[in-house]
Amino acid sequence: MPARLLLFCALLLASASSLGVTLHAITDDRGTVSYSDRPGPGSRATQLNEPMFEMMESEVRLNAIVFQGGVSFSARNELLVPVQVELRLDNLVNAQGGDAPRFVRRVLPPRTTQLLSVLRGRPGTLLNYRSTLLQAMGDPGKRPQGYRYAFPWVGGPFRVTQGPNGRVSHFGPKGRYAMDIAMPEGTTIIAAREGVVVSMENSQSGRGPNPAGNFVRILHADGTMGVYLHLMRGSVAVAAGQRVRLGQVLAKSGNTGNSTGPHLHFVVQRNVGLALESIPYRFDRPISGLPDFTAGNP
């Protein structure tokens, strides 16, 4: 009787718990809107119930190929950025070499397929198992440089409405060191650092299904990634796979996704080991009210 192979493949992606935060919008004499968790004169209350970073689709496909007496596992990375994966094989029954759980961790280069593991059953028995694929974009072996980022916008001066470790939404690992800069819709957004566009969204109107709205994600030479969120629909001027230079126009600012007002949400992230997290960074010049945070050496 042929072996019965039970396959349960789960692609697990990081997600944020829902937020239930009441914000108070305050408009100054210049018409600039800022947000606080405390009410003030003339403020308008609004409710925030979703995380404020882009939803990640599955970057890697796990393929299980059954053969007589076993199964082989390979993974395909479709992205233009390395992806770290970990294949977990547990709940093993009748596996050659013992039934202890097995773990394989690799970094898959862009647009490649790699064999991760081959599982064989004992002759004449039923092989059972469960497979799980964990993944995170980027190479954790890369180390951030002490880079000073240019302002990712043209014009201003603009106001920082939420800095790192903010009480509204900048407290999770993926957005802890993000900054929100209030600016009029249609403000030109430029690359704060050169790199390669690895993903983007350009078609969302208003809140839409993605809390990030329209966004651009750029991979830098040191493995970090700069992410520009809440962009205006139809304004993104770059495409995945395109190399962009410092100061190149990326899009126009907007108010899409889980945005409580027109602003740019800018964050720098890296893979810290099967987890994509924000890291501190520093701009190349001061701005009134903008906190100064350092990534690496100054």
KOLMIKE-144202 format. One record per residue (C-alpha): residue number from 1; residue in one letter; x, z, y. Coordinates in steps of 0.001 Angstrom, whole numbers, plus 500000, padded with zeros to 6 digits. Layout:
N
[node NUM,'a',[X,Z,Y]],
...
***
This chain:
298
[node 1,'m',[500000,500000,500000]],
[node 2,'p',[501459,499065,503416]],
[node 3,'a',[502593,501882,505664]],
[node 4,'r',[500013,503106,508166]],
[node 5,'l',[501579,503360,511598]],
[node 6,'l',[499830,505376,514266]],
[node 7,'l',[500871,504450,517795]],
[node 8,'f',[499915,506397,520867]],
[node 9,'c',[501833,505088,523880]],
[node 10,'a',[501314,506871,527177]],
[node 11,'l',[502930,505755,530413]],
[node 12,'l',[503117,508917,532459]],
[node 13,'l',[503477,508543,536220]],
[node 14,'a',[503889,511277,538801]],
[node 15,'s',[500674,512093,540633]],
[node 16,'a',[499715,514461,543369]],
[node 17,'s',[497049,517083,543227]],
[node 18,'s',[494148,516546,545581]],
[node 19,'l',[494341,518096,548985]],
[node 20,'g',[491516,519684,550902]],
[node 21,'v',[492828,520085,554443]],
[node 22,'t',[490912,520100,557719]],
[node 23,'l',[492836,518511,560619]],
[node 24,'h',[492051,518601,564328]],
[node 25,'a',[492724,515432,566338]],
[node 26,'i',[493822,515984,569957]],
[node 27,'t',[494156,513119,572472]],
[node 28,'d',[496541,513607,575406]],
[node 29,'d',[496387,512037,578893]],
[node 30,'r',[498250,508931,577687]],
[node 31,'g',[495773,508373,574876]],
[node 32,'t',[498197,509446,572145]],
[node 33,'v',[496468,511153,569230]],
[node 34,'s',[498208,514024,567446]],
[node 35,'y',[496987,516242,564618]],
[node 36,'s',[497137,519958,563983]],
[node 37,'d',[495775,522324,561367]],
[node 38,'r',[494441,524484,564225]],
[node 39,'p',[491621,523583,566638]],
[node 40,'g',[492321,523070,570341]],
[node 41,'p',[490490,522083,573529]],
[node 42,'g',[488598,518842,572940]],
[node 43,'s',[489870,518508,569374]],
[node 44,'r',[487923,516645,566687]],
[node 45,'a',[487889,517928,563099]],
[node 46,'t',[488538,515552,560209]],
[node 47,'q',[488930,516188,556474]],
[node 48,'l',[491940,515059,554412]],
[node 49,'n',[491303,514965,550681]],
[node 50,'e',[493968,512658,549204]],
[node 51,'p',[497754,512518,548898]],
[node 52,'m',[499606,510394,551444]],
[node 53,'f',[502029,508316,549382]],
[node 54,'e',[501638,505028,547582]],
[node 55,'m',[500233,504916,544078]],
[node 56,'m',[502771,503536,541614]],
[node 57,'e',[501714,501019,539041]],
[node 58,'s',[503454,500998,535669]],
[node 59,'e',[506936,499574,536202]],
[node 60,'v',[507942,499401,532533]],
[node 61,'r',[506105,498122,529443]],
[node 62,'l',[506764,499735,526063]],
[node 63,'n',[506581,497289,523144]],
[node 64,'a',[506208,498583,519577]],
[node 65,'i',[506902,495988,516904]],
[node 66,'v',[505791,496922,513384]],
[node 67,'f',[507819,495691,510433]],
[node 68,'q',[507761,496511,506716]],
[node 69,'g',[508608,500201,506490]],
[node 70,'g',[509011,500985,510177]],
[node 71,'v',[508600,500147,513847]],
[node 72,'s',[510999,499204,516666]],
[node 73,'f',[510532,500208,520308]],
[node 74,'s',[511726,498163,523270]],
[node 75,'a',[511020,498477,526989]],
[node 76,'r',[510657,495749,529607]],
[node 77,'n',[511433,496495,533261]],
[node 78,'e',[509579,493981,535454]],
[node 79,'l',[510827,495349,538775]],
[node 80,'l',[513705,494333,541036]],
[node 81,'v',[515075,497888,540943]],
[node 82,'p',[516560,499907,538050]],
[node 83,'v',[514100,502191,536278]],
[node 84,'q',[515020,505279,534291]],
[node 85,'v',[513005,505741,531102]],
[node 86,'e',[512759,508330,528360]],
[node 87,'l',[511137,507483,525037]],
[node 88,'r',[509829,510519,523178]],
[node 89,'l',[508913,510266,519499]],
[node 90,'d',[507242,513394,518157]],
[node 91,'n',[504595,514519,515656]],
[node 92,'l',[506741,512703,513094]],
[node 93,'v',[505625,512672,509477]],
[node 94,'n',[507654,511022,506671]],
[node 95,'a',[510334,509648,508989]],
[node 96,'q',[513759,508852,507575]],
[node 97,'g',[516349,511308,508879]],
[node 98,'g',[513822,514115,509274]],
[node 99,'d',[510690,514844,511241]],
[node 100,'a',[512288,516531,514267]],
[node 101,'p',[511286,515038,517681]],
[node 102,'r',[513565,512308,519010]],
[node 103,'f',[514407,511458,522615]],
[node 104,'v',[516088,508366,524050]],
[node 105,'r',[516912,508159,527776]],
[node 106,'r',[518160,504979,529452]],
[node 107,'v',[518400,503251,532823]],
[node 108,'l',[516977,499740,532550]],
[node 109,'p',[518487,497190,534973]],
[node 110,'p',[516039,495029,536961]],
[node 111,'r',[514104,492391,535031]],
[node 112,'t',[515574,493284,531629]],
[node 113,'t',[514388,494220,528143]],
[node 114,'q',[516240,496774,526006]],
[node 115,'l',[515817,498074,522468]],
[node 116,'l',[515331,501844,522682]],
[node 117,'s',[514848,503012,519099]],
[node 118,'v',[513984,502018,515534]],
[node 119,'l',[511865,504406,513459]],
[node 120,'r',[511805,504009,509667]],
[node 121,'g',[509575,505715,507127]],
[node 122,'r',[510487,507146,503756]],
[node 123,'p',[509795,504596,500987]],
[node 124,'g',[506327,504884,499473]],
[node 125,'t',[504986,507252,502170]],
[node 126,'l',[502805,506986,505240]],
[node 127,'l',[504772,507087,508502]],
[node 128,'n',[502983,508828,511354]],
[node 129,'y',[504224,509503,514893]],
[node 130,'r',[503326,509731,518559]],
[node 131,'s',[505289,507847,521227]],
[node 132,'t',[505442,508643,524940]],
[node 133,'l',[507333,506752,527635]],
[node 134,'l',[508323,508621,530801]],
[node 135,'q',[509709,506620,533703]],
[node 136,'a',[510964,506858,537290]],
[node 137,'m',[512100,504128,539648]],
[node 138,'g',[515805,504102,540578]],
[node 139,'d',[519121,505107,539027]],
[node 140,'p',[519750,508891,539104]],
[node 141,'g',[523473,508240,538668]],
[node 142,'k',[523690,506923,542229]],
[node 143,'r',[524571,509391,544985]],
[node 144,'p',[523181,509145,548550]],
[node 145,'q',[525619,508336,551324]],
[node 146,'g',[525647,510169,554635]],
[node 147,'y',[523779,507350,556362]],
[node 148,'r',[522274,507609,559857]],
[node 149,'y',[519034,505618,559976]],
[node 150,'a',[517969,503511,562927]],
[node 151,'f',[514510,504116,564344]],
[node 152,'p',[512151,502016,562203]],
[node 153,'w',[510077,500873,565181]],
[node 154,'v',[510364,498994,568475]],
[node 155,'g',[509187,500594,571710]],
[node 156,'g',[508135,504115,572464]],
[node 157,'p',[508912,506864,573060]],
[node 158,'f',[506486,508050,570397]],
[node 159,'r',[505542,511491,569165]],
[node 160,'v',[506277,513072,565798]],
[node 161,'t',[502937,514393,564558]],
[node 162,'q',[504193,515867,561287]],
[node 163,'g',[507745,516588,560178]],
[node 164,'p',[509341,517743,556929]],
[node 165,'n',[507556,520493,555017]],
[node 166,'g',[504440,519946,557125]],
[node 167,'r',[501312,521889,556313]],
[node 168,'v',[499114,518789,556111]],
[node 169,'s',[500714,516639,553425]],
[node 170,'h',[504533,516833,553576]],
[node 171,'f',[504978,519593,551025]],
[node 172,'g',[505082,517786,547654]],
[node 173,'p',[508349,516567,546112]],
[node 174,'k',[507696,512897,546957]],
[node 175,'g',[506987,513528,550637]],
[node 176,'r',[508621,516834,551565]],
[node 177,'y',[511068,515275,554063]],
[node 178,'a',[508792,512514,555370]],
[node 179,'m',[508028,512088,559059]],
[node 180,'d',[504835,510853,560719]],
[node 181,'i',[505309,509132,564082]],
[node 182,'a',[502154,508465,566106]],
[node 183,'m',[502152,504995,567681]],
[node 184,'p',[499585,502362,568695]],
[node 185,'e',[498382,499997,565992]],
[node 186,'g',[500373,496790,566108]],
[node 187,'t',[503707,498419,566982]],
[node 188,'t',[506578,496406,565483]],
[node 189,'i',[508118,498118,562438]],
[node 190,'i',[511718,497213,561573]],
[node 191,'a',[514117,498008,558732]],
[node 192,'a',[515919,501291,559396]],
[node 193,'r',[518593,500236,556896]],
[node 194,'e',[519485,497025,555084]],
[node 195,'g',[518461,496550,551466]],
[node 196,'v',[516169,494691,549075]],
[node 197,'v',[512370,494823,549145]],
[node 198,'v',[511223,496087,545744]],
[node 199,'s',[507481,496447,546357]],
[node 200,'m',[504905,496022,549101]],
[node 201,'e',[501173,495899,549820]],
[node 202,'n',[499626,493770,552548]],
[node 203,'s',[495902,493360,551840]],
[node 204,'q',[494289,496781,552251]],
[node 205,'s',[491744,497446,554976]],
[node 206,'g',[490984,500950,556175]],
[node 207,'r',[491304,503719,553617]],
[node 208,'g',[490943,501456,550590]],
[node 209,'p',[492026,502433,547056]],
[node 210,'n',[495675,503219,547850]],
[node 211,'p',[496319,506352,549966]],
[node 212,'a',[499491,504710,551340]],
[node 213,'g',[497535,501768,552709]],
[node 214,'n',[499826,498792,553212]],
[node 215,'f',[503496,499640,552698]],
[node 216,'v',[507021,498292,552199]],
[node 217,'r',[509586,499911,549847]],
[node 218,'i',[513259,498950,550314]],
[node 219,'l',[516113,499753,547914]],
[node 220,'h',[519431,500644,549610]],
[node 221,'a',[522944,500116,548261]],
[node 222,'d',[523356,503812,547355]],
[node 223,'g',[520190,503869,545215]],
[node 224,'t',[517965,505517,547816]],
[node 225,'m',[514744,503858,548940]],
[node 226,'g',[513138,503765,552366]],
[node 227,'v',[509339,503612,552369]],
[node 228,'y',[507189,502568,555341]],
[node 229,'l',[503481,503466,554950]],
[node 230,'h',[500056,502858,556581]],
[node 231,'l',[500927,499373,557886]],
[node 232,'m',[498465,496933,559444]],
[node 233,'r',[496669,494600,557078]],
[node 234,'g',[498194,491111,556926]],
[node 235,'s',[501207,492114,559031]],
[node 236,'v',[503849,492549,556319]],
[node 237,'a',[506448,489839,556941]],
[node 238,'v',[508684,490362,553880]],
[node 239,'a',[508245,489818,550143]],
[node 240,'a',[509438,491543,546972]],
[node 241,'g',[512961,490451,546109]],
[node 242,'q',[513867,489598,549690]],
[node 243,'r',[517064,491019,551170]],
[node 244,'v',[516497,492418,554644]],
[node 245,'r',[519058,493252,557303]],
[node 246,'l',[519141,496288,559559]],
[node 247,'g',[516590,495831,562360]],
[node 248,'q',[514712,492983,560658]],
[node 249,'v',[510965,492926,561341]],
[node 250,'l',[509008,494258,558359]],
[node 251,'a',[505430,494587,559610]],
[node 252,'k',[503228,496135,562278]],
[node 253,'s',[502096,499744,562285]],
[node 254,'g',[498514,500440,561347]],
[node 255,'n',[495974,503022,560282]],
[node 256,'t',[495375,502081,556637]],
[node 257,'g',[495117,504224,553544]],
[node 258,'n',[494884,507989,553831]],
[node 259,'s',[495793,507939,557503]],
[node 260,'t',[494207,510346,559972]],
[node 261,'g',[495194,508187,562938]],
[node 262,'p',[497483,505288,563869]],
[node 263,'h',[501016,506217,562819]],
[node 264,'l',[504037,505302,560700]],
[node 265,'h',[504859,507483,557707]],
[node 266,'f',[508584,507041,556940]],
[node 267,'v',[510296,508662,553967]],
[node 268,'v',[513560,508259,552043]],
[node 269,'q',[513405,508851,548281]],
[node 270,'r',[515693,508791,545248]],
[node 271,'n',[515438,509326,541501]],
[node 272,'v',[516613,512862,540745]],
[node 273,'g',[516173,512496,536985]],
[node 274,'l',[512863,511055,535769]],
[node 275,'a',[511323,512059,539103]],
[node 276,'l',[511133,510238,542419]],
[node 277,'e',[511604,512736,545254]],
[node 278,'s',[512068,512595,549016]],
[node 279,'i',[515454,513616,550415]],
[node 280,'p',[516596,514762,553885]],
[node 281,'y',[517875,512068,556240]],
[node 282,'r',[519155,511738,559808]],
[node 283,'f',[518375,509205,562533]],
[node 284,'d',[521246,507669,564477]],
[node 285,'r',[520070,509059,567812]],
[node 286,'p',[517881,511926,568997]],
[node 287,'i',[514258,511632,570004]],
[node 288,'s',[512218,514213,571845]],
[node 289,'g',[510517,516513,569363]],
[node 290,'l',[512051,514839,566298]],
[node 291,'p',[513654,517277,563832]],
[node 292,'d',[517206,516527,562701]],
[node 293,'f',[517698,516500,558926]],
[node 294,'t',[520842,515410,557097]],
[node 295,'a',[521314,513450,553860]],
[node 296,'g',[524845,513833,552493]],
[node 297,'n',[527729,514261,554911]],
[node 298,'p',[527227,513551,558640]],
***
